[in-house]
Amino acid sequence: MSKKQMLSLVDKDAIGTLFGCFLKDLRLVTEYPLVEEDLANSSFINIYKGIMVISESFEAISAEELVLFLLKIYPSDPFISSKAEEWLSFHRTIADTNLSGYYYNIVKKYALMRDLEREGFKTQLLIDYEKIDLDGSLDKQKEKFNGMTIEEILMFFRERQSGLEEKYSKIVKQTVATVGEGLRSLKERLKEVPELGLAFQGDIYSTVARGARRSKYFIRSAASGIGKTRTMVGDCCEIGIPYKYNWEIKDWEFSGQAKPCGFFTTELEFDEIQTMVIANISGVNEDNIINGDYESEEQEKIVDEAILIIENYSKIVIEYMPDPSIGLLKNKIKQMVEKFKVEYIWFDYIHTTPSLLNEFRDLKVREDSMLMLFSSLLKQTANDLGVHISTATQLNAEGNEAGGFKGVNSIRGAKSIK
């Protein structure tokens, strides 16, 4: 892409309005930081540098005052010396500081588009500036683009890349075989390496499930408040952190398990998961950790040692995803596997989210079908990537009439989840 074409991926109005917000409230420059690549224009970069210097001494400034300051530093900049004052004054007038985040995101999104173009992606698929706009289609493209998040833009291009991966991976993957094919080699392989996964934290569950096996997908179900997330965090610690304190023998026990793990949380934030992890490894009640109120100096000492172990030995990655959709989660799992080489993944629980509803809005898919597709995605992803995935579902408040027994009909949203 030529320099001229690259400059077409710069929204000067968004940059100007963001600068206008800065001039009205210079404290915003720390809340919405920019780098030179975001501005893609030497004059805009010089203006931003001037704003940064001024912000250290003032809370607001007029366009005229800023340009007088800039001319002392950049007297040979043609834009600053001739057009900047009028341009900045106009955008300062129309700027609404309450919308600073909106204009900041637009500036960042165009910077992303320029980076994508440099990496060889066809950004014209989203915004085609080379097209002669006779029917207003470019305005529609810009409106759609401005409404997208950075993650949605990245997903837009990832989906096209993953589409090619799926198209050609099917050529080499065998999908049909007779039932007797390879049975003897399978028997011998299982004699040498039985199909067992790493142990979960409970002996009974580990025995029944045969451990956390790769390419397998496990679902737990429990009512709200029973401890689904806490249980899964415990399993994650069991596989991802090799030490745990035993209060009976007053010593640290080595499990031998320290595999790369990923934990997706939709409700609890990072620090809430972190305190669970500390409690699990140290054996100290989480309430004591949260309240900073330990029953003894020994308890606090063990917590400090647990933190040291987690910092040095943990291979657990946490991803906070408050509003997941099928497409977003699929890409996030792939990213986690590629970047951190995770082999065991937990997704706290399957439920309806605004993004999931929006994903199927035009197709008028029922909630139970959405959740079934969500579950199917996790199952297929575990198989495709060769990782273990565990998740949970929420149960309805009431059980069946027969003794309060809870079966598949009690799964909230969709008994079809499996």
C-alpha positions in Angstrom: 0.0 0.0 0.0 1.4 3.4 -1.0 2.0 6.2 1.6 -1.0 8.1 0.1 -3.2 5.0 0.5 -1.9 4.4 4.1 -2.7 8.0 5.0 -6.3 7.3 3.9 -6.5 5.1 7.0 -6.2 8.2 9.3 -9.3 9.8 10.7 -8.2 13.4 11.0 -11.5 14.5 12.5 -11.3 11.9 15.3 -7.7 13.0 16.0 -8.7 16.6 16.0 -11.7 16.1 18.3 -9.6 14.0 20.7 -7.1 16.9 20.8 -10.0 19.2 21.4 -11.0 17.1 24.4 -7.4 17.3 25.7 -7.4 21.1 25.4 -10.6 21.4 27.4 -9.3 19.0 30.1 -5.5 18.3 30.0 -5.9 15.6 32.7 -7.3 13.4 30.0 -3.9 12.9 28.3 -3.0 10.4 31.1 -6.2 8.6 30.7 -6.0 8.3 27.0 -2.3 7.9 26.1 -1.1 7.9 22.5 2.0 6.8 20.7 3.5 8.3 17.5 2.2 5.4 15.4 -1.4 6.3 16.4 -1.1 9.7 14.7 0.8 8.8 11.5 1.5 12.5 10.7 4.5 14.5 11.8 2.4 17.6 12.5 -0.1 15.7 14.6 2.8 14.1 16.5 4.3 17.5 17.2 1.0 18.9 18.4 0.5 15.9 20.7 4.0 16.3 22.2 3.2 20.0 22.9 0.0 19.0 24.6 1.9 16.5 26.8 4.3 19.2 27.9 1.6 21.8 28.6 -0.5 19.2 30.6 2.2 19.1 33.2 1.5 22.7 34.2 -2.1 23.5 33.2 -5.6 21.9 33.4 -6.9 23.5 30.2 -5.6 25.7 27.4 -7.0 27.5 24.3 -6.0 26.6 20.7 -4.3 30.0 20.4 -2.2 29.5 23.5 -1.1 26.0 22.4 -0.1 27.1 18.9 2.0 30.0 20.4 3.8 27.5 22.5 4.2 25.0 19.6 5.7 27.7 17.3 8.5 28.2 19.7 9.4 24.5 19.5 8.4 23.7 15.9 8.7 27.0 13.9 9.3 25.2 10.6 6.2 22.9 10.8 4.0 24.2 7.9 0.7 22.9 9.4 1.4 24.4 12.8 2.4 27.8 11.4 -0.5 28.1 9.0 -3.6 26.0 9.8 -3.2 24.4 13.3 -4.9 27.2 15.3 -8.1 27.3 13.2 -8.2 23.4 13.1 -7.7 23.0 16.8 -10.0 25.9 17.7 -12.8 24.2 15.6 -12.3 20.8 17.2 -12.1 22.3 20.7 -15.4 23.9 20.2 -17.2 20.8 19.1 -15.4 18.4 21.5 -17.3 16.7 24.2 -15.0 15.5 26.9 -17.6 12.8 27.9 -16.9 11.2 24.5 -13.1 11.3 24.8 -13.1 7.5 25.0 -15.1 7.1 21.8 -12.7 9.3 19.8 -9.7 7.7 21.4 -10.9 4.2 20.3 -11.5 5.4 16.7 -7.9 6.7 16.6 -6.6 3.4 18.0 -8.7 1.4 15.6 -7.3 3.3 12.5 -3.8 2.7 13.9 -4.7 -1.0 14.1 -5.9 -0.9 10.5 -2.6 0.6 9.3 -0.7 -2.2 11.2 -2.9 -4.8 9.6 -2.3 -3.3 6.2 1.4 -3.4 6.7 1.1 -7.1 7.7 -0.6 -7.9 4.4 -4.2 -8.0 5.4 -6.8 -6.5 3.0 -8.3 -3.7 5.1 -10.5 -2.7 2.1 -12.7 -5.6 3.3 -13.8 -3.3 6.1 -13.3 0.2 4.7 -12.6 0.6 1.0 -11.2 4.2 0.6 -10.2 3.6 -3.0 -13.8 3.1 -4.0 -15.6 6.1 -5.6 -18.4 6.6 -3.2 -21.5 7.3 -5.3 -24.1 5.5 -3.3 -23.0 6.3 0.3 -21.6 2.9 0.9 -18.4 4.3 2.3 -20.3 6.2 4.9 -22.1 3.0 5.9 -18.7 1.2 6.1 -17.3 3.9 8.3 -20.4 3.8 10.6 -20.1 0.1 11.0 -16.3 0.4 11.6 -16.8 3.1 14.2 -19.2 0.8 16.1 -16.8 -2.1 16.2 -14.4 -2.8 19.1 -10.7 -3.6 18.5 -11.3 -7.2 19.4 -14.1 -7.4 16.8 -11.8 -6.0 14.1 -9.1 -8.5 14.9 -11.8 -11.3 15.0 -13.0 -10.1 11.5 -9.6 -10.9 10.0 -8.9 -13.9 12.1 -12.1 -15.6 11.0 -11.0 -15.2 7.3 -7.6 -16.7 8.2 -9.1 -19.6 10.2 -11.5 -20.2 7.4 -8.6 -21.1 5.2 -7.1 -23.2 7.9 -10.3 -25.2 8.2 -10.6 -25.5 4.4 -7.2 -27.1 3.9 -6.8 -29.0 7.2 -9.8 -31.2 6.2 -7.8 -32.4 3.2 -5.2 -34.1 5.4 -7.4 -35.2 8.3 -8.8 -38.7 7.9 -12.6 -38.7 8.6 -13.7 -42.2 7.5 -12.3 -45.7 8.5 -13.7 -49.2 9.0 -14.4 -50.2 12.5 -11.6 -52.8 12.5 -8.9 -50.5 11.1 -5.9 -50.1 13.5 -7.5 -52.1 16.4 -4.4 -54.1 17.1 -2.1 -51.1 17.2 -4.6 -49.3 19.4 -4.6 -52.3 21.8 -0.8 -52.3 22.1 -0.7 -48.5 22.4 -3.2 -48.5 25.3 -1.1 -51.3 27.0 1.9 -49.1 26.8 0.2 -45.8 27.5 -3.3 -46.2 29.1 -5.7 -43.3 28.4 -5.4 -41.5 31.7 -5.2 -37.8 32.3 -3.6 -35.8 35.1 -5.3 -36.0 38.5 -8.0 -33.6 39.5 -8.1 -32.5 43.2 -10.7 -35.1 44.2 -9.8 -38.8 44.1 -13.4 -39.9 43.4 -13.9 -37.4 40.5 -10.4 -38.3 39.1 -11.2 -42.0 39.1 -14.6 -41.6 37.5 -13.4 -39.2 34.8 -10.0 -41.0 34.4 -8.3 -37.6 35.0 -8.0 -34.5 32.9 -7.5 -36.1 29.5 -6.3 -34.1 26.5 -8.8 -33.6 23.6 -11.6 -34.3 26.1 -14.4 -32.0 27.3 -15.9 -32.3 30.7 -19.0 -30.5 32.2 -20.0 -30.2 35.8 -23.5 -29.0 36.9 -24.4 -27.4 40.2 -26.9 -24.8 41.5 -25.8 -21.2 42.0 -23.6 -20.6 45.0 -22.5 -24.3 45.4 -18.9 -23.5 44.3 -18.5 -24.4 40.7 -15.9 -21.8 40.0 -14.0 -22.5 43.2 -13.9 -26.2 42.4 -12.6 -25.6 38.9 -9.9 -23.2 40.3 -8.9 -26.0 42.6 -8.6 -28.4 39.7 -6.6 -25.8 37.8 -4.2 -25.4 40.8 -3.9 -29.1 41.1 -2.6 -29.4 37.6 -0.8 -26.0 37.1 1.0 -25.6 40.4 3.4 -28.4 41.7 3.3 -27.6 45.5 0.5 -27.5 48.1 0.8 -27.0 51.9 -0.3 -29.9 54.1 -1.4 -28.6 57.5 -1.5 -32.1 59.0 2.2 -32.8 58.4 3.1 -29.1 58.6 5.1 -29.2 55.3 4.9 -28.5 51.6 3.9 -31.5 49.4 5.1 -31.8 45.8 2.5 -33.2 43.3 4.8 -33.4 40.3 2.2 -31.7 38.2 3.0 -28.3 36.6 1.3 -28.1 33.2 0.4 -24.9 31.4 -3.2 -24.1 32.2 -5.7 -21.4 31.2 -8.7 -20.2 33.2 -11.5 -18.1 31.6 -13.6 -16.2 34.1 -16.8 -14.4 33.1 -18.0 -13.2 36.6 -15.0 -13.0 38.9 -12.2 -10.6 38.3 -8.5 -11.3 38.5 -8.0 -10.6 42.2 -11.0 -12.7 43.1 -9.5 -15.7 41.3 -6.0 -14.9 42.7 -7.2 -15.1 46.4 -8.8 -18.5 45.6 -5.5 -19.7 44.2 -3.6 -18.5 47.3 -6.2 -20.2 49.6 -6.0 -23.4 47.6 -2.1 -23.6 47.7 -1.7 -22.4 51.3 -4.6 -24.2 52.8 -5.5 -21.0 54.6 -9.2 -19.9 54.7 -9.9 -17.4 51.9 -11.8 -15.1 54.3 -8.6 -14.7 56.3 -6.7 -13.8 53.2 -9.3 -11.3 51.9 -9.7 -9.6 55.3 -6.0 -9.6 56.0 -6.7 -11.1 59.4 -4.7 -14.2 60.0 -5.2 -16.5 63.0 -1.4 -16.8 63.6 1.9 -15.6 62.3 2.5 -19.1 61.0 -0.6 -18.7 58.8 0.6 -15.5 57.3 4.1 -17.0 56.8 2.6 -19.9 54.8 0.5 -17.5 52.7 3.7 -15.6 51.9 5.4 -18.8 50.9 2.4 -19.8 48.8 2.6 -16.5 46.9 6.4 -17.1 46.3 5.6 -20.6 44.9 2.8 -19.2 42.7 5.0 -16.5 41.4 7.9 -18.9 40.5 6.2 -22.2 39.7 2.7 -21.4 38.4 1.9 -22.0 34.8 -1.7 -20.7 35.0 -3.0 -17.9 32.8 -6.2 -16.1 33.7 -8.4 -14.4 31.0 -11.3 -12.2 32.2 -14.1 -12.3 29.7 -17.3 -10.7 31.1 -19.3 -10.9 27.9 -18.2 -13.9 25.7 -19.7 -14.9 22.4 -18.9 -18.1 20.5 -16.6 -16.4 18.0 -14.8 -14.4 20.6 -14.2 -17.4 22.9 -13.0 -19.6 20.0 -10.3 -17.0 19.1 -9.3 -16.4 22.7 -8.8 -20.1 23.3 -6.7 -20.3 20.1 -4.6 -17.3 21.2 -4.0 -18.8 24.7 -2.9 -22.1 23.2 -0.6 -20.4 20.7 0.9 -17.8 23.0 1.1 -19.7 26.3 1.1 -23.3 25.1 -1.7 -24.2 27.5 -2.8 -27.8 27.6 -5.6 -27.6 30.1 -8.4 -25.0 30.0 -11.3 -24.1 32.3 -14.2 -21.9 31.4 -16.2 -21.0 34.5 -19.7 -21.7 33.2 -22.0 -21.7 30.2 -24.7 -19.1 30.3 -26.5 -16.6 28.1 -24.6 -13.3 27.5 -25.5 -10.1 25.6 -22.8 -10.8 23.0 -24.1 -14.4 22.5 -27.7 -13.1 22.0 -26.4 -10.4 19.6 -24.4 -13.1 17.7 -27.6 -14.9 16.8 -30.0 -12.0 16.8 -30.7 -12.1 13.0 -31.1 -15.9 13.0 -33.8 -15.9 15.7 -32.1 -18.9 17.4 -33.7 -20.1 20.7 -31.7 -19.7 23.9 -31.4 -23.5 24.4 -29.9 -23.8 20.9 -27.5 -21.0 21.5 -26.2 -22.7 24.7 -26.0 -26.1 22.9 -23.9 -24.4 20.2 -21.7 -22.8 22.8 -21.1 -26.1 24.4 -20.4 -27.8 21.1 -17.8 -25.1 20.3 -15.9 -26.0 23.5 -16.1 -29.7 22.7 -14.9 -29.2 19.1 -12.1 -26.9 20.2 -10.8 -29.4 22.7 -10.7 -32.0 20.0 -9.2 -29.7 17.3 -6.5 -28.2 19.5 -5.7 -31.4 21.5 -6.4 -29.7 24.9 -8.5 -30.6 27.9 -11.5 -28.2 28.5 -13.7 -28.3 31.6 -16.7 -26.1 32.2 -19.9 -26.0 34.2 -23.6 -25.3 33.8 -26.0 -23.8 36.3 -29.0 -25.8 37.6 -32.5 -24.6 38.1 -33.5 -23.7 41.6 -36.0 -26.7 41.8 -35.2 -30.4 41.3 -37.6 -33.0 40.0 -40.5 -34.0 42.1 -39.1 -37.4 42.8 -37.1 -36.7 45.9 -35.6 -33.4 44.6 -33.4 -35.4 42.2 -31.7 -33.1 39.6 -31.2 -34.5 36.1 -30.7 -33.1 32.7 -34.0 -31.3 32.8 -32.7 -29.2 35.7 -29.9 -27.6 33.6 -30.7 -23.9 33.3 -31.3 -22.7 29.8 -30.8 -25.9 27.9 -30.9 -29.6 28.8 -29.4 -30.2 25.4 -25.9 -29.1 26.7 -23.6 -32.1 26.6 
